[in-house]
Each structure stands twice: as C-alpha cells, then as structure tokens.
Amino acid sequence: MFRAVRHVTAILLFFLPFVSPLATAGVLTLVNGDRVHGTLVVVDRDQVIWNTDNFGQITVPKNKVLSLDTDMDLKIAGHDGPCTLAGHLREKWVLYCDEGSGWLIDFPAIDRAEPYINFVGNPVVFHGNVNAGGDFEHGNTEREDLDVNANLDIRTGDFHHLVKTVYESLSTPDADALEKYQLSYNLRWIFAEKWFAAANSELEREEARNLDMGTTLGLGMGYLFFDTDKTAFSMEGGLSSLSEDFIDSELVDNQDKHYAAARAAVNYRYKFDLGPEIYLDQEVLQSVDNSDDYQANAKLGVRTPLVEGVLMEIAYGWQYDNTPSLDSEKEDTKLTVGVGYQW
C-alpha cells in the first residue's frame, strides 16, 4: 500500500513541472500570423504586455494583436469580480464574469485588463498638462493679458478623477485688472464596460461677467465610446444645482441666483501619428424652471509637441450666457496661444 502511494507520488512529482506551465499557458497571436506562447502581464489602453516563454517580457501595440488566449481569470475595468476569456469574435472578446452571463467587449477599447490573481488594490495612473500664455505690450499700447490653466487626470481602477484649474487676468490703462478663477472637479465611476456614473462640481469667479462666486454641483450618467492614449470620446448628461452671487447686484435683472439645470457635456480628443492632438470640450446648462435661462461653453484646441514633454497649445474658447448682467454681452470668445508641459 505505502509502496504504491510512493510510486504515485513520484509520478506526480515527475509530471508537475510539465503540468504547471500548461495550467497557466497562453498564446498571443499577431496579425502577421506569429504565435507567441507565454502569459499575460497586463492589457492597458494602447498595448499588451506579454511574458514570453523564451524571450522574457515584450510589449505589443494593440493594433498588432489578432487574438489573445489565456486560461487565467482576468480583472476587467468596470467589473469587480473575475472574468474568463472564452473566445474571440473579430475585435470582440467573449467574456464570462462572476455575474454569470456571457458578454462581448471591444478589445481596442479596453482600458485595463490583468490577471485577477495579480490584482491587488487599484493601480494609480496620472496624466496631465499645464500651460501658460499671455500678451504683454508696453509703449504705444499698454496691455497685459495672462492665461494659465492646468488639467489633471487621476485614475484608480474604475474611478477617474478629473481636475481643472484656470486663471486669467486682463488689464489696460483704462481699466483695472479683470480676473477669472475657476476650479472644477469631475468624478467618473465606470460600473460597466463603457457606462459610468458622474459627479461634477465647479467654483468660479469672473469679474468681467459680474460674477462674484458661482458654484455648481451635479450628478449624472455618461457613456464612454472609447478611451485610449490615441483618442477618447464620451458623452454625459444629468442634473446640476447652480448658485450665483454677483459683484454688483444693481446690474442683475431677473436672474435666478439659485436654480436647477439639465446638463449635457461632450468630450473628444484625438492624437495624430505625427504628434499633434486636437480636443473639444463642450457643456450646455438649461434651467428647468426658466426656458430663457441657459448657458453654454466650448473649447477647441490643438496641442503640438515641441520637445519631450513640452508642447505648444492653440485654443479657441466660446462662452454664451442668455441672461447676462446688464453691462455684459451674451457671447464671449477668446483665442489663446501658449506653451506648456504634459506628462
């Protein structure tokens, strides 16, 4: 009896080194037909990192990958539990997650996928940029115009934190400096493949519009069509609560200081192969109580890299307020040129 057990144990120990690699084996198939055996390290927004059996760790752009096969459970952005990759349908992954039913996911649009066993906490990813521009003239013409803005994108697993700050100052000999301060924070929680819950907030002071302090707090839902280093496109809608206090109350005519508004927003970004990147951010707010009380803003820009990390940015800003203060125009436009840094 004990001799038989020893024989079986010896046989299992002999085959264990051969069985273990097969248990976690995977195959990465490239569009040129090459098959690379190994294991998945991670899929991120633009590439697949693969640990090969013979050459160590390699990085392959997503557009070079035809299919990926692995028997390890995966952690997919937007799903808390493990998912099993069951197959492929063109550029779609067939997945079965702990929810039970199978579903398709667009492989090029996957924000992050990694072996579930390696998933410990939420990885933190930082992206951002800061730039400044201005117009300073002295002599026959006196003018000082300074514009500084910074954008920060912090990602922790399925949560995206978007922070934006703006400072503007315009002064001439005929008028005191008119300043603008703006701080906004948007939170996105990706709870499904492309759907996210959103919370938006903003603080703003703009002397040119007679705005002493404006606050916005809102909740909504959004859809993320795609989000990679190359391109991103999302749409968002919801309800916001607005509060506005004015510098000179005598210039306010039938304006609501506190009101609820329906909100719609669009964000688009595309990076060309040669380096330049275009972007469009647009937002519309419509009062739910007064059809005449609405405002909209948009920013269209181009960022062009100069050297590593340093960029030049040209941006066109448009702002419309249908019920401005009495001494203010409904429409504002501004063209800025600046230099900044991105990471």
C-alpha positions as CSV (number, residue, x, y, z in Angstrom):
1,M,0.0,0.0,0.0
2,F,2.6,2.5,1.1
3,R,4.8,1.4,-1.8
4,A,2.0,2.2,-4.3
5,V,1.4,5.6,-2.7
6,R,5.2,6.3,-3.1
7,H,5.1,5.3,-6.7
8,V,2.1,7.5,-7.5
9,T,3.6,10.5,-5.6
10,A,6.9,10.0,-7.5
11,I,5.0,10.0,-10.8
12,L,3.0,13.2,-9.9
13,L,6.2,15.0,-8.8
14,F,7.8,14.0,-12.1
15,F,5.0,15.4,-14.2
16,L,4.3,18.5,-12.0
17,P,6.9,20.7,-13.7
18,F,5.3,19.9,-17.1
19,V,1.7,20.3,-15.9
20,S,2.1,23.7,-14.1
21,P,3.2,25.7,-17.2
22,L,0.3,24.2,-19.1
23,A,-2.1,25.3,-16.4
24,T,-1.3,28.9,-17.0
25,A,-0.2,28.7,-20.6
26,G,-1.4,31.3,-23.1
27,V,-0.9,32.2,-26.7
28,L,-0.7,35.7,-28.2
29,T,-1.5,35.7,-31.9
30,L,-0.3,38.6,-34.0
31,V,-1.8,40.0,-37.2
32,N,1.2,38.7,-39.2
33,G,0.4,35.1,-38.1
34,D,3.1,34.8,-35.4
35,R,2.1,32.9,-32.3
36,V,3.9,33.8,-29.0
37,H,3.5,31.4,-26.1
38,G,3.6,32.8,-22.6
39,T,1.4,34.5,-20.0
40,L,-0.4,37.8,-19.9
41,V,1.1,40.6,-17.7
42,V,-1.4,43.4,-18.5
43,V,-3.5,45.0,-21.2
44,D,-3.7,48.8,-21.0
45,R,-5.1,51.5,-23.2
46,D,-2.7,51.0,-26.1
47,Q,-0.7,47.9,-25.7
48,V,-0.4,44.3,-24.5
49,I,2.5,43.4,-22.2
50,W,3.2,39.7,-22.5
51,N,5.7,37.5,-20.7
52,T,7.0,35.0,-23.3
53,D,8.4,31.6,-22.6
54,N,11.7,32.2,-24.4
55,F,12.4,35.9,-24.7
56,G,11.1,37.4,-21.5
57,Q,8.7,40.3,-21.3
58,I,7.6,42.1,-24.6
59,T,5.3,45.0,-25.3
60,V,3.0,44.7,-28.4
61,P,0.7,47.5,-29.7
62,K,-3.0,46.6,-29.7
63,N,-3.3,47.1,-33.4
64,K,-0.7,44.3,-33.9
65,V,-2.7,41.7,-31.9
66,L,-5.1,39.4,-33.6
67,S,-6.2,37.4,-30.6
68,L,-5.2,36.6,-27.1
69,D,-5.8,33.2,-25.3
70,T,-5.3,32.7,-21.6
71,D,-6.8,30.3,-19.1
72,M,-6.2,32.8,-16.2
73,D,-9.2,34.7,-14.8
74,L,-9.0,38.4,-15.7
75,K,-9.8,41.7,-13.9
76,I,-11.5,44.0,-16.4
77,A,-12.1,47.7,-15.7
78,G,-15.7,48.1,-14.8
79,H,-16.1,44.7,-13.2
80,D,-15.2,43.9,-9.6
81,G,-15.1,40.1,-10.0
82,P,-13.0,37.7,-12.1
83,C,-13.8,37.2,-15.8
84,T,-13.0,34.3,-18.0
85,L,-11.9,34.8,-21.6
86,A,-13.9,32.3,-23.6
87,G,-13.0,33.3,-27.2
88,H,-13.0,36.0,-29.8
89,L,-15.3,37.4,-32.4
90,R,-13.3,39.6,-34.7
91,E,-12.2,42.5,-32.5
92,K,-14.6,41.4,-29.7
93,W,-13.7,39.4,-26.6
94,V,-16.2,36.8,-25.4
95,L,-16.2,37.0,-21.6
96,Y,-17.9,35.3,-18.7
97,C,-17.8,37.1,-15.4
98,D,-18.9,36.3,-11.9
99,E,-22.3,37.8,-12.8
100,G,-22.9,34.6,-14.7
101,S,-23.9,35.6,-18.3
102,G,-21.6,36.0,-21.2
103,W,-21.0,39.3,-22.9
104,L,-18.8,40.9,-25.6
105,I,-16.3,43.6,-25.0
106,D,-14.4,45.7,-27.6
107,F,-10.8,44.7,-27.3
108,P,-9.3,48.0,-28.7
109,A,-11.4,50.0,-26.2
110,I,-10.3,48.0,-23.1
111,D,-8.9,50.5,-20.6
112,R,-7.2,47.8,-18.4
113,A,-7.2,44.0,-18.1
114,E,-4.8,42.0,-16.0
115,P,-4.7,38.5,-14.3
116,Y,-7.1,38.6,-11.5
117,I,-4.6,36.9,-9.2
118,N,-2.3,39.8,-9.6
119,F,-4.9,42.4,-8.9
120,V,-4.2,43.9,-5.5
121,G,-5.9,47.2,-4.8
122,N,-6.3,49.7,-7.6
123,P,-3.3,50.9,-9.7
124,V,-3.0,54.7,-9.7
125,V,-2.3,56.4,-13.1
126,F,-1.5,60.1,-13.5
127,H,-1.9,62.1,-16.7
128,G,-2.0,65.9,-17.0
129,N,-0.8,69.1,-18.6
130,V,-0.2,72.7,-17.6
131,N,0.3,75.6,-19.9
132,A,0.5,79.4,-19.9
133,G,0.1,82.1,-22.5
134,G,0.0,85.9,-22.5
135,D,0.1,89.2,-24.3
136,F,2.2,91.9,-22.7
137,E,2.6,95.2,-24.6
138,H,4.2,98.4,-23.3
139,G,4.8,101.6,-25.2
140,N,2.3,103.0,-27.7
141,T,-0.1,100.2,-26.5
142,E,-0.4,99.2,-22.9
143,R,-1.9,95.7,-22.3
144,E,-1.2,92.8,-20.0
145,D,-3.1,89.5,-20.6
146,L,-2.2,86.3,-18.7
147,D,-3.8,82.9,-19.1
148,V,-2.8,79.8,-17.0
149,N,-4.6,76.5,-16.9
150,A,-3.8,73.0,-15.6
151,N,-5.6,69.7,-16.2
152,L,-5.0,66.5,-14.1
153,D,-6.5,63.1,-14.8
154,I,-6.0,60.6,-11.9
155,R,-7.2,57.0,-12.4
156,T,-7.5,54.5,-9.6
157,G,-9.0,51.3,-11.0
158,D,-12.6,52.1,-12.1
159,F,-12.6,55.6,-10.8
160,H,-11.4,58.6,-12.8
161,H,-10.7,62.0,-11.1
162,L,-10.6,65.0,-13.4
163,V,-9.3,68.2,-12.0
164,K,-9.2,71.5,-13.9
165,T,-7.9,75.0,-12.8
166,V,-8.0,78.2,-14.8
167,Y,-6.6,81.7,-14.0
168,E,-7.0,84.7,-16.4
169,S,-6.0,88.3,-15.9
170,L,-6.6,91.2,-18.3
171,S,-5.5,94.8,-17.5
172,T,-5.3,98.0,-19.6
173,P,-4.5,101.6,-18.6
174,D,-8.2,102.4,-18.9
175,A,-9.5,99.6,-16.6
176,D,-8.4,97.8,-13.5
177,A,-7.3,94.2,-13.9
178,L,-10.2,91.8,-14.6
179,E,-9.5,88.4,-13.2
180,K,-11.1,85.0,-13.6
181,Y,-10.6,82.0,-11.3
182,Q,-12.1,78.6,-11.9
183,L,-11.7,75.2,-10.2
184,S,-13.6,72.1,-11.3
185,Y,-13.6,68.5,-10.2
186,N,-15.4,65.7,-12.0
187,L,-15.6,62.1,-10.8
188,R,-16.3,59.2,-13.1
189,W,-17.1,55.7,-11.8
190,I,-17.0,53.1,-14.6
191,F,-19.5,50.5,-13.4
192,A,-20.0,48.7,-16.7
193,E,-17.9,48.2,-19.9
194,K,-18.5,51.7,-21.1
195,W,-21.1,53.2,-18.8
196,F,-20.1,55.5,-16.0
197,A,-21.8,57.4,-13.2
198,A,-20.6,61.0,-12.9
199,A,-20.4,63.8,-10.3
200,N,-19.4,67.3,-11.3
201,S,-18.5,70.3,-9.3
202,E,-17.2,73.8,-10.0
203,L,-16.2,77.1,-8.3
204,E,-15.8,80.2,-10.4
205,R,-15.2,83.9,-10.1
206,E,-15.2,86.1,-13.2
207,E,-15.1,89.8,-12.8
208,A,-15.8,90.6,-16.5
209,R,-19.2,88.8,-16.1
210,N,-20.0,90.5,-12.8
211,L,-19.8,87.0,-11.1
212,D,-18.5,87.2,-7.6
213,M,-18.9,83.5,-6.9
214,G,-20.6,80.7,-8.8
215,T,-20.9,77.1,-7.6
216,T,-22.1,74.1,-9.5
217,L,-22.9,70.6,-8.1
218,G,-24.3,67.9,-10.2
219,L,-24.9,64.2,-10.8
220,G,-25.4,62.2,-14.0
221,M,-24.6,59.3,-16.2
222,G,-22.2,59.0,-19.2
223,Y,-21.2,56.7,-22.0
224,L,-17.5,56.2,-22.8
225,F,-17.3,55.3,-26.5
226,F,-13.6,54.8,-26.4
227,D,-10.6,56.0,-24.2
228,T,-7.1,55.3,-25.3
229,D,-3.8,57.3,-25.4
230,K,-4.7,58.0,-29.1
231,T,-8.3,59.0,-28.9
232,A,-11.2,59.5,-26.4
233,F,-14.8,60.3,-26.8
234,S,-17.5,60.5,-24.1
235,M,-21.0,62.0,-23.7
236,E,-22.6,62.8,-20.3
237,G,-26.0,64.1,-19.1
238,G,-27.6,64.8,-15.7
239,L,-28.9,67.5,-13.4
240,S,-26.9,70.3,-11.7
241,S,-27.6,72.8,-8.9
242,L,-26.3,76.2,-9.7
243,S,-25.7,79.1,-7.3
244,E,-24.5,82.6,-8.5
245,D,-23.6,85.6,-6.4
246,F,-22.9,88.9,-8.2
247,I,-20.4,91.6,-7.6
248,D,-22.8,94.5,-8.4
249,S,-26.4,93.4,-7.6
250,E,-27.8,96.6,-9.4
251,L,-26.7,95.1,-12.7
252,V,-28.8,92.0,-12.2
253,D,-32.1,91.9,-13.9
254,N,-34.5,89.0,-13.3
255,Q,-31.6,86.5,-12.9
256,D,-32.1,83.4,-10.8
257,K,-29.4,83.2,-8.1
258,H,-30.1,79.6,-7.3
259,Y,-31.7,77.1,-9.7
260,A,-31.6,73.6,-11.1
261,A,-30.4,72.9,-14.6
262,A,-30.3,70.0,-17.0
263,R,-26.7,69.4,-18.1
264,A,-25.2,67.8,-21.2
265,A,-21.4,67.5,-22.0
266,V,-19.2,66.2,-24.7
267,N,-15.5,65.5,-24.5
268,Y,-13.4,64.5,-27.5
269,R,-9.7,64.0,-28.1
270,Y,-7.6,62.7,-31.0
271,K,-3.9,62.4,-31.3
272,F,-2.3,62.2,-34.8
273,D,0.6,59.8,-35.5
274,L,2.9,62.7,-36.2
275,G,2.3,64.2,-32.7
276,P,-0.4,66.9,-32.7
277,E,-3.5,66.4,-30.7
278,I,-6.9,68.1,-31.1
279,Y,-9.6,68.2,-28.4
280,L,-13.1,69.6,-27.9
281,D,-14.8,70.1,-24.6
282,Q,-18.4,71.3,-24.7
283,E,-21.1,71.8,-22.0
284,V,-24.7,73.1,-22.0
285,L,-26.8,74.0,-18.9
286,Q,-30.5,74.7,-19.3
287,S,-32.6,75.9,-16.3
288,V,-35.5,73.5,-15.6
289,D,-37.7,76.4,-14.4
290,N,-37.0,79.1,-16.9
291,S,-36.5,78.3,-20.6
292,D,-34.8,81.6,-21.2
293,D,-32.1,80.9,-18.7
294,Y,-29.4,78.8,-20.3
295,Q,-25.7,78.9,-20.9
296,A,-23.1,77.0,-22.9
297,N,-19.4,76.9,-23.3
298,A,-16.9,75.1,-25.6
299,K,-13.2,74.9,-26.0
300,L,-11.5,73.7,-29.2
301,G,-7.7,73.3,-29.2
302,V,-4.6,71.9,-30.7
303,R,-1.6,70.7,-28.8
304,T,1.7,70.2,-30.7
305,P,4.8,68.7,-29.0
306,L,8.0,70.7,-29.3
307,V,10.4,68.5,-27.4
308,E,9.9,65.7,-24.9
309,G,7.2,66.8,-22.5
310,V,7.0,70.4,-23.8
311,L,4.1,71.4,-26.0
312,M,2.6,74.4,-27.8
313,E,-1.2,74.9,-27.5
314,I,-3.6,77.0,-29.5
315,A,-7.1,77.1,-28.1
316,Y,-10.4,78.8,-29.1
317,G,-12.8,79.4,-26.2
318,W,-16.5,80.2,-26.6
319,Q,-19.0,81.1,-23.9
320,Y,-22.6,82.0,-24.1
321,D,-25.0,83.2,-21.3
322,N,-28.5,84.0,-22.4
323,T,-29.2,86.1,-19.3
324,P,-26.0,88.0,-18.5
325,S,-25.6,91.1,-16.3
326,L,-26.9,94.3,-17.8
327,D,-23.4,95.6,-18.7
328,S,-22.2,92.3,-20.2
329,E,-22.5,90.7,-23.6
330,K,-24.2,87.3,-24.0
331,E,-21.3,85.9,-26.0
332,D,-17.6,85.8,-25.2
333,T,-14.8,84.4,-27.5
334,K,-11.1,84.1,-26.9
335,L,-8.1,82.8,-28.8
336,T,-5.1,81.9,-26.8
337,V,-1.6,80.7,-27.7
338,G,0.7,79.2,-25.0
339,V,3.5,76.9,-24.1
340,G,3.1,74.1,-21.5
341,Y,4.2,70.8,-20.2
342,Q,2.4,67.4,-20.2
343,W,3.0,64.1,-18.5
